[in-house]
């Protein structure tokens, strides 16, 4: 139980009036009425405060988006036969910003009140709202009683997939251009035969079916569609190499957004998508198709965080080889260091014998800044030389990877989505799978 500011103030005022007794002792007996009355009121208010009981519940979505404000509603009920003053603060997770709390209100007799506020999760994964903290008092307001309402909610914080609204528009040229993606091939430019039709302006000579043309006595073209029922498997590095944090988001956050975006594009194209992680986290989601596959992929990725372990590319590839029997487009996403080069090249050699391999090597924006900024001081010159030396060794590793048969993307995390989709569509258009 906590003395309220009102009780402390009255006690202080009573002590101040006691100074008058030094000058007028005759006022002692009348003055004693005041502390006696305050003591009775304090005892009565203490008894009333101890009788207060409230109930509450929380209304919140089970899935929230990382870095996005979401509405939360608290409903506090007062079953008492007298009004109750309440100061409310929700026991939200530590890594979750809130606005609209704490809140003070008065609950009337046998009434309930809704409190709405907003929460913004700062990390992905599982979060728990533990309870609701209340500080209650009566109308007299002499005592404050802390009261915690048992109200628990466990939520999942997914990566912010707000860009997913563009998935349904990806077939439009304008949308692809806006995302930095080259256009999809128009109908008839795939490699799987679909049907015969009359020749149209713009058809290439290779599409003309000469036998059908001779039989029908008019130009007849073959129409092709993109290959379907192919497999795309992400091999995601979750080691300490992916712990880098840029100004806006971490490498892991940007990577998960890119994976989900490309997975949805691939599913729309009729391909199956799956993922395997390595570097301290071993998760395997076999390739599958359909809406359920997209949901399963999101559910398997939302809480991934980079560990403090070193990557073992060779072991990861050997594990993938035992799990993935069919030919697939394997997309390795990592942030390779120069000391990882030999291990990564061995892994790529192991993969390319059976699969199409695309390695996306994420590049820190700090590296670009260091090599493009003109040095002014001696320290700047040393930094520039170090960054340039590192960059040259990095490019050498990339040339070796390409010479080994892998396709390569050397991009910053915010460029990953558009470049991955472009490479995927290019590989499909060329019929490499």
DOTOR-500625 format. One record per residue: residue in one letter; x, y, z of N, C-alpha, C, O in turn. Coordinates in steps of 0.001 Angstrom, whole numbers, plus 500000, padded with zeros to 6 digits. Layout:
N
AXYZXYZXYZXYZ;...
END
This chain:
433
X500844498821500000500000500000500000500890501243500000501908501293500691;X500488502244499213501311503447499053500514504665499514499388504863499057;X501068505485500408500371506733500775500234507632499545501196507852498809;X499044508135499345498797508994498190499333510401498473499498510779499633;X499603511170497423500048512565497641499081513359498502499494514258499234;X497783513030498418496799513762499233497028513497500715496970514424501523;X497289512240501083497522511904502488498823512534502971498899513036504092;X499839512506502126501120513119502511500950514620502693501508515201503623;X500192515244501821499969516687501930499196517053503175499537518031503841;X498157516291503510497380516574504716498223516373505968498123517134506930;X499060515326505939499925515089507109500924516229507271501194516667508390;X501475516711506149502417517830506221501723519092506721502282519838507525;X500507519328506242499769520512506701499449520414508184499490521407508910;X499130519198508623498827519003510045500071519257510885499994519842511966;X501204518816510385502454519073511125502769520560511193503285521048512199;X502454521279510114502720522726510113501849523447511139502309524381511797;X500591523017511279499701523667512255500128523363513688499790524099514615;X500883522261513862501328521921515224502296522963515762502489523055516974;X502913523754514877503827524812515321503072525843516160503642526456517062;X501782526030515856500993527023516601500864526653518063500657527525518907;X500984525356518379500822524932519778501939525476520658501754525628521865;X503090525771520070504194526324520861503871527719521371504387528152522402;X503018528413520645502652529771521047501329529791521814501104530685522630;X500456528818521560499155528763522218498892527346522720498138526613522079;X499479526936523831499268525562524337497808525237524623497408524073524650;X497023526284524836495609526057525131494869525420523964493793524849524143;X495453525518522748494808524946521552495093523455521373494659522851520392;X495837522851522342496233521447522172495041520517522032494978519705521110;X494079520647522974492958519695522928492095519880521684491731518886521055;X491750521120521299491009521239520022491828520739518821491284520178517870;X493143520956518893493981520532517736494020519018517580494127518511516464;X493934518288518703493998516823518647492848516220517852492922515070517418;X491794516991517663490672516490516849491109516255515405490658515313514753;X491989517120514919492408517035513518493183515751513225492782515034512308;X494266515405513935494941514138513636494062512921513886494184511903513204;X493174513036514874492269511907515131491350511687513939491131510550513520;X490807512785513388489925512658512220490679512125511005490176511291510253;X491918512639510832492719512162509687493050510686509840493056509942508859;X493329510257511083493642508844511321492438507967511024492576506894510438;X491258508421511427490041507646511162489780507557509649489464506489509126;X489917508692508963489692508703507519490706507818506794490360507098505857;X491970507883507245493001507069506608492729505588506814492902504783505899;X492292505227508045491988503822508324490790503358507492490796502256506942;X489772504201507407488592503848506617488953503702505132488520502761504467;X489746504639504631490115504585503218491011503373502930490924502769501861;X491864503029503888492710501851503729491865500582503630492133499696502818;X490838500519504477489934499362504439489212499281503100489061498192502545;X488758500434502567488034500457501300488945500099500118488544499381499203;X490175500614500160491098500326499058491440498839498989491554498266497905;X491604498219500175491959496803500194490841495926499652491085494785499260;X489621496444499627488469495665499127488304495762497608487527495014497015;X489030496675496992488843496891495551489342495671494759490433495155495003;X488534495240493830488936494171492891488451494564491500487301494960491313;X489341494446490545489022494763489161489280493538488289489952492595488707;X488749493563487097489043492518486107489357493210484785488921494333484528;X490112492519483966490481493116482681490831492086481640491157490942481960;X490763492497480398491225491656479289491797492555478211491558493762478174;X492560491920477337493270492655476288492844492121474919492747490911474714;X492598493022474010492262492659472637493409493106471733493669494299471571;X494099492099471138495240492385470277495339491288469236495018490134469519;X495781491635468031495944490635466981497045489660467357498032490043467986;X496881488405466975497877487388467307499158487546466493500212487052466894;X499073488231465353500243488454464503500392489948464260499475490592463750;X501545490499464623501840491908464396502991492018463403503731491060463183;X503130493186462812504205493428461855505350494168462527505137495107463293;X506552493736462231507747494349462791507863495810462338507785496108461146;X508050496709463304508244498118462979506996498842462526507089499888461884;X505827498306462848504570498944462416503639499075463616503476498137464396;X503030500255463755502117500504464872500855499662464717500300499559463623;X500406499060465819499189498246465828498328498645467018498844499052468059;X497020498527466859496079498917467910495948497822468972495915496631468664;X495877498262470223495645497369471360494523497978472189494493499189472411;X493599497136472646492474497606473462492455496871474792492444495640474832;X492449497639475890492297497080477230490888497376477724490404498499477591;X490237496380478289488903496586478869488997496320480369489235495191480797;X488807497375481159488897497291482615487484497376483184486733498300482872;X487132496400484025485771496338484599485830496536486113486739496050486785;X484827497268486635484711497524488070483419496920488589482344497473488355;X483502495786489294482273495177489835481879495763491193480904495310491793;X482625496770491692482389497327493022481087498141493051480553498538492015;X480607498370494254479401499192494448479745500654494672478889501449495059;X481016501011494425481432502406494559482428502732493456483090501831492941;X482547504003493082483494504383492023484949504104492431485289504086493614;X485791503890491418487202503603491655488035504449490700487757504503489502;X489057505109491239490018505821490401491159504864490040491689504161490901;X491526504850488758492521503879488287493541504573487393493186505367486522;X494815504260487624495887504592486689496340503277486051496747502350486752;X496267503200484721496483501940484004497746502021483168497985503004482467;X498560500959483256499709500793482360499816499323481991499831498453482861;X499890499056480699499959497674480228501382497139480364502347497861480115;X501509495883480756502820495240480871503227494710479499503201493503479259;X503596495608478613503993495249477260505422494732477256506156494981478212;X505850494011476203507232493530476137508221494693476153507900495804475731;X509420494421476643510428495474476775510825496051475422511036497257475297;X510928495190474406511331495647473071510105495971472227509966495519471091;X509229496761472815508000497160472127507664498586472557507413498833473736;X507657499509471626507287500883471925505770501004472043505027500284471375;X505318501920472900503876502168473025503635503665473038504507504449473412;X502454504041472629502011505430472770500536505416473164499733504653472626;X500206506287474125498845506309474648498756505757476053497656505596476582;X499909505457476682499954504947478044500970505772478838501880506352478244;X500833505840480187499728505309481002498473506165480876498502507256480307;X497373505652481417496085506333481295495401506375482657495403505381483384;X494823507505483004494068507647484252492582507767483939492196508442482985;X491748507108484748490303507167484517489580506869485812490172506398486783;X488294507153485808487434506825486944486380505844486475485623506117485543;X486342504692487139485348503672486812484161503822487748484306503757488968;X482995504023487169481783504161487975481343502794488488481921501768488130;X480332502794489315479829501565489922479386500570488853478639500926487941;X479844499330488962479464498246488049479568498669486582478613498540485815;X480716499164486217480902499646484842482222499123484295483035498558485026;X482419499319483003483662498922482328484073500038481386483246500830480935;X485367500085481098485890501143480233486959500558479323487785499753479754;X486935500976478046487937500538477077489056501570476971488798502770476874;X490282501100476990491461501948476820492171501493475556492571500335475441;X492322502394474625492995502059473363494354502750473299494488503936473600;X495346501978472900496679502533472686497330501803471518496735500888470949;X498548502202471156499242501608470015500573501019470459501247501555471339;X500941499897469827502198499214470136502993499014468854502425498747467795;X504317499145468960505208498959467818506324497992468218507222498381468965;X506292496731467738507363495776468061508657496172467365508660496477466173;X509756496166468115511054496552467573511879495351467114512915495522466472;X511427494138467437512118492927466998511072491933466511509887492039466827;X511553490947465720510670489871465277510685488736466299511531488702467192;X509741487810466154509713486636467024508470486614467895507468487261467590;X508551485857468988507439485747469928507561486798471020508648487041471544;X506442487414471354506402488401472427505231488098473348504206487563472925;X505408488452474616504357488177475595503955489456476330504793490150476905;X502667489747476297502086490811477117501675490154478432500764489327478455;X502345490521479527502262489741480760500998490001481566500383489055482057;X500603491235481711499440491578482525499164493063482422499772493763481612;X498251493537483241497913494963483250498149495500484658497550495021485621;X499019496488484772499308497108486070498343498264486315498180499148485473;X497705498238487488496776499301487866497178499872489230497679499155490095;X496952501148489396497139501825490677495770502393491046495315503367490446;X495110501776492041493700502095492328493601502935493599494457502867494481;X492543503721493666492248504516494861490749504782494897490052504634493894;X490261505182496087488848505516496252488646507007496003489565507720495601;X487416507459496252487134508896496102487937509733497093488337510853496777;X488175509193498294488963509934499266490396510114498776491005511164498980;X490917509099498142492243509213497515493388509341498477494373510011498169;X493293508697499682494374508784500662495416507684500476496562507834500901;X495023506585499844495939505464499633495891505014498169494853505078497510;X497044504557497689497145503967496352497528502503496502498466502162497223;X496790501646495811497073500211495905497495499663494540496714499723493590;X498718499128494425499103498475493157498305497194492971498137496401493897;X497824497015491759497005495839491458497370495357490061497272496117489098;X497784494117489943498105493560488629496988492612488199496658491656488899;X496418492900487037495351492056486504495967490945485652496724491239484727;X495663489681485942496222488575485147495613488535483750494487488079483551;X496375489017482812495863489135481433497039488917480488497759489864480173;X497243487683480034498412487347479228498018487092477776497002486461477486;X498849487600476883498705487352475446500082487092474851501013487869475062;X500209485999474109501435485715473376501184485982471900500253485429471315;X502000486817471303501805487199469906503044486826469095504119486589469646;X502872486780467796503966486551466870504222487850466109503289488495465630;X505484488221466006505863489429465268506535488986463978507645488453463989;X505837489218462854506343488837461538507134489992460930506956491147461317;X508008489674459978508601490765459196507498491599458556506393491110458317;X507803492839458287506802493736457722506628493433456239507454493824455414;X505540492729455906505287492335454528504334493313453842503497492905453036;X504460494601454161503540495576453574503660495621452062502685495947451384;X504843495298451503505020495296450052504298494143449366504218494094448138;X503771493212450166503101492076449553501864492473448763501378491703447935;X501357493665449015500207494129448240500566494259446760499676494290445910;X501857494334446446502297494466445050502358493123444336502520493086443116;X502233492033445059502393490725444427501383490501443309501724489976442249;X500142490899443552499123490699442540499319491560441310498696491321440276;X500191492571441413500430493478440288501751493211439585502121493958438680;X502467492171439975503802491940439442503810491650437946504843491800437292;X502679491240437403502636490948435970502514492205435126502618492147433901;X502293493346435781502175494579435014503553495196434808504376495196435723;X503802495708433646505115496267433308505453497440434206506605497618434602;X504457498234434522504710499428435332505190499041436726506122499641437261;X504540498025437310504921497624438655506324497055438675507106497390439565;X506667496205437721507995495624437673509057496704437522510110496642438157;X508778497688436684509730498777436494509898499571437777511003499990438122;X508778499777438487508828500528439736509694499814440770510388500465441551;X509660498486440779510448497706441726511891497519441282512695496963442030;X512236497972440082513580497769439567513767496412438933514894495926438837;X512669495781438491512705494432437926512409494511436442511490495211436017;X513195493788435658512915493737434229511593493030433998511166492208434809;X510947493356432885509607492852432642509598491343432472510601490736432098;X508445490750432753508254489333432493508153489090430990507675489964430267;X508589487926430497508415487641429076506938487577428720506125487072429495;X506602488081427569505203488070427175504794486663426757505675485852426470;X503488486326426708503042484998426338503652484560425011503732485329424053;X504082483295424988504685482765423776506187482743423835506822482197422932;X506800483328424887508245483401424980508833482387425934510029482441426221;X508030481459426438508556480426427317509153479297426508509477479459425332;X509296478137427157509872477004426453509000475758426514509334474761425874;X507903475773427254506955474662427272505862474912426243505208475954426274;X505657473950425317504642474128424277503252474195424906502912473412425793;X502450475164424416501102475349424963500029475066423924499132474257424163;X500113475729422761499087475540421735499552476137420411500542476866420348;X498795475799419331498987476424418030497953477519417862496825477399418341;X498340478587417178497414479683416918497868480395415654498955480142415134;X497009481297415167497374482057413981498534483005414281498690483501415396;X499321483231413270500485484114413380500036485539413711499042486031413177;X500778486182414589500488487565414970501729488405414718502856487913414775;X501499489685414438502624490596414263503481490595415526502974490719416641;X504772490454415327505698490425416455506180489040416804507164488900417530;X505503487984416297505973486628416550507319486408415866507532486895414756;X508221485688416510509518485396415918509393484237414934508434483466414984;X510389484123414028510364483052413034510435481673413679509892480714413131;X511088481555414822511219480244415445509890479737415984509743478545416254;X508907480647416144507608480213416628506742479623415511505764478935415806;X507065479867414261506211479412413161506312477894413017507407477337412932;X505173477248412994505116475804412738504869475623411241503757475831410756;X505939475227410501505852475207409045504933474097408537504273474265407512;X504885472984409230503982471906408803502526472347408939501717472150408032;X502208472945410082500844473422410276500521474555409315499390474670408843;X501510475391409024501312476490408074500987475950406689500080476449406024;X501735474916406243501483474323404920500111473651404879499410473718403869;X499736473008405974498455472294406007497282473272406020496282473050405338;X497400474361406800496310475322406939496355476412405870495399477169405699;X497516476484405129497702477498404092497613478921404636497152479835403952;X498049479086405840498189480414406456499169480278407612499296479202408198;X499858481353407941500894481265408980500302480820410329499330481391410825;X500918479794410890500520479273412195501727479323413120502822478906412742;X501530479830414319502614479951415301502390479005416465501260478671416819;X503503478585417046503451477845418305503468478853419458504188479850419416;X502673478578420470502677479423421671503251478605422816502861477460423049;X504190479226423525504864478551424628504503479237425947504137480411425979;X504615478497426996504416479054428337505657478792429172506492477953428834;X505755479525430263506868479305431175506749477939431843505651477459432125;X507910477323432090507925476039432779507334476201434181507527477221434842;X506610475166434615506020475179435945506506473937436706507251473111436180;X506066473841437936506404472691438783507907472549438986508420471433439066;X508610473663439069510035473632439364510254473998440829509324474430441511;X511466473828441305511761474027442721512756475168442923513771475262442234;X512437476024443881513352477086444308513591476880445794512645476869446581;X514845476717446180515190476471447580516175477545448033517219477745447412;X515834478228449112516708479238449701517629478561450718517172477804451574;X518907478837450616519895478369451586520366479608452340521208480361451853;X519817479807453524519973481074454246520998480961455362520896480102456238;X521974481831455315523014481918456340522470482691457543522072483849457415;X522455482044458713522002482704459940523152482909460927522925483097462122;X524375482871460425525540482984461298525803484451461653525025485345461320;X526934484662462344527292486013462774527559486941461596527574488160461768;X527772486387460396527993487228459224526760488069458883526870489096458214;X525600487632459343524353488336459009523885489266460129522750489742460103;X524744489526461105524344490377462227524495491864461925524117492707462738;X525043492184460763525289493594460453523974494382460427522948493898459949;X524035495592460946522863496454461029523122497718460231524011498501460564;X522335497916459164522402499173458438521542500217459136520967499960460194;X521464501373458541520747502480459186519265502172459347518673502494460377;X518655501546458326517210501355458355516794499984458880515780499876459569;X517551498942458568517166497587458968518393496697458986519432497043458423;X518269495546459637519367494593459673519398493794458378518425493766457624;X520548493138458128520659492287456953519610491178456985519035490826455955;X519367490634458170518404489544458275516988490012457959516238489297457294;X516617491190458420515278491715458135515078491906456636514065491480456081;X516037492542455986515924492769454542515906491445453783515192491305452791;X516691490476454249516743489175453581515417488448453677514948487881452691;X514806488457454855513528487767455018512449488409454150511616487709453574;X512461489733454054511506490397453175511708489967451725510738489717451011;X512969489880451287513262489479449912512843488036449654512315487726448586;X513072487156450615512714485747450451511211485591450299510737484869449422;X510464486271451159509008486142451091508478486730449790507554486176449194;X509053487847449341508621488461448089508871487524446913507972487299446102;X510078486975446809510387486072445700509586484784445797509161484246444775;X509373484283447004508585483056447165507174483233446637506629482330446003;X506578484389446892505231484637446386505224484749444866504303484265444210;X506255485390444304506346485467442846506484484065442256505811483737441279;X507348483237442839507561481881442342506295481039442454505989480256441555;X505566481193443542504320480438443701503297480848442658502542480011442162;X503266482144442317502373482597441259502775482007439915501924481809439047;X504051481727439736504535481141438482504357479627438454504728478981437473;X503798479054439513503561477619439551504724476807440071504722475583439934;X505724477449440668506883476736441189506739476501442689505973477178443374;X507491475530443175507501475204444603508670475900445281509747476025444698;X508461476350446506509515477049447239509738476377448588508806475873449213;X511000476383449022511373475850450322512578476584450847513127477446450162;X513003476256452059514150476956452653514880476034453614514266475201454281;X516198476192453678517029475562454700517952476619455272518532477415454534;X518086476624456591518960477591457249520171476865457825520118475664458091;X521257477601458015522467477063458629523183478180459360522782479341459277;X524253477829460081524985478842460831524417479055462213524274480194462659;X524086477959462907523555478060464267522077477771464361521581477475465448;X521356477847463254519922477524463225519690476556462073520003476871460925;X519150475394462366518900474381461351517389474197461181516738473516461973;X516864474803460158515448474640459832515322474178458392516057474626457512;X514394473291458170514188472756456828512696472758456518511913472062457165;X512318473544455526510938473564455031510984473052453605511421473781452715;X510547471817453352510637471238452007509851472064450994508858472698451352;X510287472066449730509585472834448696508158472324448518507914471118448478;X507234473251448413505834472930448149505188474122447468505758475211447415;X503992473899446949503295474941446196501997475312446899501561474646447838;X501390476399446414500082476793446887500122477815448008501178478140448549;X498917478319448344498787479347449376499282478844450723499897479596451479;X499020477579451028499458477021452292500978477034452413501526477198453503;X501654476857451267503117476885451273503627478259451652504587478371452415;X503001479316451131503429480677451465503252480950452952504111481569453579;X502142480492453513501910480697454942502911479916455780503411480415456788;X503201478693455360504143477877456109505538478495456065506275478442457050;X505898479078454930507198479725454806507287480932455737508293481112456424;X506246481755455765506246482916456650506349482486458112507093483077458896;X505579481431458470505579480979459860506938480417460253507327480504461418;X507663479844459302508963479281459606510083480295459634511186479985460083;X509819481519459155510884482519459045510769483659460042511761484335460315;X509573483892460597509314485170461251510231485437462450510503486596462764;X510709484388463124511496484604464335512984484346464135513722484229465114;X513443484253462877514858483998462623515704485216463001515375486348462646;X516778484970463713517747486011464036519144485446463823519367484246463986;X520077486305463462521455485867463272522063485451464608521837486095465633;X522839484366464585523491483862465787524899484444465901525262485365465169;X525681483898466823527081484308466978528034483210466508529224483243466822;X527519482249465764528350481163465266528907481494463884528381482348463171;X529984480798463525530579480954462202529870480050461202529366478994461583;X529821480442459927529120479610458936529991478431458499531212478550458400;X529350477303458240530020476135457671529294475809456363528316475062456351;X529789476381455271529115476241453987529140474788453497528144474303452961;X530249474104453674530367472726453187529383471815453908528698471012453275;X529311471937455235528376471112455996526932471426455609526094470528455532;X526651472701455369525294473085454976524908472456453645523788471967453491;X525817472464452692525541471890451375525374470373451459524505469804450799;X526208469722452274526068468278452435524721467920453053524094466937452658;X524283468712454015522971468471454619521850468694453603520890467926453543;X521987469760452803520968470033451783520909468910450754519829468570450271;X522057468333450416522090467271449412521305466043449866520724465342449037;X521282465776451159520520464628451668519022464909451712518213463982451747;X518660466177451710517244466545451818516617466869450478515414466682450296;X517413467352449538516881467831448260517315466873447157518479466870446759;X516402466078446673516717465060445673516508465563444247517228465148443338;X515537466445444037515247466939442695516109468138442340516576468870443213;X516311468323441046517033469510440568516259470758440958515031470792440876;X516994471791441387516338473005441870517239474204441626518432474075441352;X516625475371441737517377476617441798517680476868443270516781477183444050;X518959476726443649519379476926445032519926478350445159520888478718444485;X519308479133446021519706480531446219520380480650447578519721480613448617;X521703480793447558522480480970448783522551482461449103523048483257448307;X522047482824450276522080484222450715522988484309451930522732483672452952;X524048485095451818525040485179452885525708486548452842525411487383451988;X526615486749453784527481487938453794528898487403453963529428487366455073;X529497486995452869530754486248452909531928487156453238532036488269452723;X532798486668454098534054487342454396535176486677453599535013485562453105;X536294487351453477537399486802452698537890485470453256538298484591452497;X537852485320454583538320484073455178537345482915454943537691481755455166;X536122483234454490535149482188454189535245481710452744534574480751452361;X536072482369451945536054482143450508536276480704450103535528480180449277;X537296480036450665537613478673450250536478477714450582536119476863449769;X535917477853451778534804476991452178533579477217451290532914476265450883;X533293478472450997532131478781450157532317478251448740531369477741448145;X533537478367448187533779477867446833533632476353446764533095475831445787;X534100475642447782533907474193447816532426473836447856531987472893447198;X531669474592448626530226474334448717529544474576447374528695473787446960;X529908475661446691529305475964445395529661474890444373528822474526443548;X530884474380444412531282473301443507530430472059443748530044471359442811;X530149471803445005529320470634445349527891470784444839527264469799444449;X527384471992444840525995472219444425525820472223442915524842471677442404;X526756472831442195526531473108440776526462471844439918525999471898438779;X526918470706440454526842469491439665525420469066439376525155468442438349;X524496469396440273523109468947440102522129470100440002521093469969439351;X522431471222440628521468472312440746521964473571440036523152473715439748;X521029474476439763521376475831439362521648476617440638520825476608441553;X522782477291440713523191477960441948523243479469441726523861479960440782;X522578480183442624522632481645442632523078482073444023522401481787445010;X524210482754444103524700483242445392524484484747445487524972485515444658;X523747485147446512523548486567446794524456486930447967524194486549449107;X525524487667447675526481488071448704526171489511449096526382490436448312;X525675489691450304525248491016450751526466491887451056527442491431451652;X526388493114450646527481494068450817527030495188451751525970495782451558;X527854495470452771527504496539453703527551497894453003528449498173452209;X526578498715453313526577500065452735527773500873453219528199501813452547;X528329500510454401529519501203454905530701501027453959531531501924453811;X530769499842453311531863499596452376531770500525451177532779501071450731;X530566500705450655530381501636449537530741503056449945531379503790449189;X530329503432451140530600504790451611532096505018451779532613506081451436;X532798504000452314534235504154452565535037504250451273536033504970451222;X534619503533450228535391503530448976535005504661448035535735504938447083;X533884505316448276533461506412447394533723507790447997533606508804447309;X534078507824449283534359509100449939535829509470449740536722508671450020;X536065510670449262537442511109449023538151511364450345537653512140451162;X539310510728450582540009510929451858540577512339451966541062512910450990;X540505512881453167541018514225453435542197514167454396543228514803454179;X542025513400455453543087513273456449543824511951456260543437511113455445;X544903511786457038545665510535456980544802509354457434544902508261456878;X543951509576458451543068508509458918542074508118457836541780506937457651;X541556509115457119540640508833456013541337508008454940540743507090454375;X542608508336454656543351507608453630543566506151454027543443505248453199;X543890505929455313544079504557455791542773503774455688542764502614455276;X541671504423456068540364503766455975540031503433454527539533502346454233;X540308504377453615540004504151452198540832502995451653540306502152450926;X542115502940451990542982501870451511542537500515452056542542499519451333;X542155500480453327541689499222453924540419498733453249540289497552452927;X539481499655453036538221499276452396538451498836450957537833497876450497;X539329499524450246539595499162448855540291497807448771539990497012447881;X541221497537449691541892496238449712540879495120449976540891494082449315;X540019495352450940538974494364451245538062494156450040537684493026449729;X537710495251449361536827495179448205537463494398447056536782493633446373;X538754494585446845539439493860445774539491492361446058539285491551445155;X539761491995447289539765490576447647538365489975447523538204488816447142;X537375490772447848535989490317447723535657490048446256535032489038445933;X536075490950445375535819490769443945536535489535443394536017488858442506;X537724489246443920538440488043443502537657486792443875537527485870443069;X537141486761445088536327485619445499535100485476444607534687484361444289;X534520486595444205533341486550443337533694486000441955532933485221441381;X534840486402441429535251485894440117535471484382440170535128483670439227;X536036483900441262536237482462441416534908481733441512534758480632440983;X533934482352442193532619481729442318531930481637440964531323480616440643;X532021482703440167531414482697438830532128481697437929531489480996437145;X533450481632438040534209480669437241533834479242437617533945478333436794;X533390479041438854532969477715439296531575477339438874531118476235439173;X530882478230438184529563477901437653528390478517438376527243478237438028;X528636479342439367527536479955440102527170481307439497528022482009438952;X525920481652439601525488483013439286525680483855440544525562483344441657;X525973485134440374526344485955441519525554487250441563525321487897440542;X525148487610442776524573488921443044525409489572444145525476489059445262;X526042490693443834526789491466444815525990492740445064526132493726444341;X525145492707446099524173493783446292524131494185447763524522493421448645;X523650495396448003523323495812449362521968495213449728521186494885448836;X521673495062451011520421494402451405519169495031450814518233494314450461;X519128496372450695517923497007450169517753496806448665516697497123448116;X518785496280447987518678495971446559518352494502446316518158494091445171;X518289493712447376518204492257447227516903491808446574516931490952445690;X515772492360446982514474491889446483514379491986444969514091490997444295;X514622493180444436514476493388442995515453492531442214515088491968441182;X516686492420442685517683491647441948517409490151441994517643489447441012;X516919489664443119516575488242443191515458487889442218515529486873441528;X514428488725442163513307488454441268513752488530439811513349487707438989;X514588489524439495515103489641438132515883488397437727515696487885436623;X516750487907438597517537486727438282516652485489438146516867484664437258;X515680485362439007514760484214438932513997484204437612513899483169436954;X513461485354437229512699485425435977513607485210434775513188484613433783;X514838485686434851515790485474433751516091483988433577516104483479432456;X516330483306434675516630481864434611515439481094434044515614480175433244;X514232481469434459513042480799433923512883481079432433512559480181431656;X513113482328432042512945482715430623513934481979429730513618481649428587;X515131481723430252516142481029429468515971479515429513516696478792428829;X515025479030430304514785477591430373515905476833431037516115475662430719;X516643477454431958517781476793432585517354475707433566518100474759433812;X516155475845434124515699474830435071515094473619434376514663472677435040;
END
